[in-house]
């Protein structure tokens, strides 16, 4: 069982298409669950995000919405040891480190 960070479709053991709802627990084949975890589509049920987010979507789900990920079709990059689409798309730039400073602020006292 995993906790879904995004809604996704996947094939079960019998070949039927299933829908895993965002911010809900999902049971799926092990290889599909591992793919969802690697891609950041899901987290483990022990992750603190589950306690904070579980059920917050309120039941507003559309299995045909454009943001639903198909875990059986999506391909993972082969040349990267770990693929997490969120940080890679953010284009983070490390900032130069600054020397520590002390600032004095005048505050009027009443």
FENJO-V333951 format. One record per backbone hydrogen bond with DSSP energy under -0.5 kcal/mol. NH is the residue of the N-H (numbers start at 1). CO is the residue of the C=O. E is the energy in kcal/mol with one decimal. If there is no record, write none. Layout:
BEGIN
<<NH,CO,E> <NH,CO,E>>
END
This chain:
BEGIN
<<2,26,-2.4> <3,43,-3.0> <4,2,-0.5> <4,24,-2.6> <5,41,-2.7> <6,41,-1.6> <8,20,-2.2> <9,69,-2.8> <10,18,-1.9> <12,16,-2.8> <15,12,-1.7> <18,10,-3.6> <20,8,-3.4> <21,19,-0.5> <23,4,-2.8> <24,21,-1.3> <26,2,-2.8> <33,29,-2.6> <34,30,-2.7> <35,31,-1.9> <36,32,-2.4> <37,33,-2.3> <38,34,-2.5> <39,35,-2.1> <40,36,-0.6> <40,37,-0.9> <41,36,-1.8> <42,36,-1.4> <43,3,-2.7> <45,1,-0.6> <47,44,-1.8> <50,47,-1.5> <51,47,-0.7> <52,48,-1.4> <53,49,-2.7> <54,50,-2.3> <55,23,-2.6> <56,53,-2.4> <58,55,-1.1> <60,57,-0.7> <61,59,-1.4> <65,62,-2.2> <68,65,-1.5> <69,7,-2.2> <71,9,-2.6> <71,69,-0.9> <73,70,-1.2> <74,70,-2.3> <84,82,-0.6> <85,39,-0.7> <88,84,-1.5> <89,85,-1.5> <90,86,-0.8> <90,87,-0.7> <91,87,-0.6> <92,87,-0.5> <107,105,-0.5>>
END
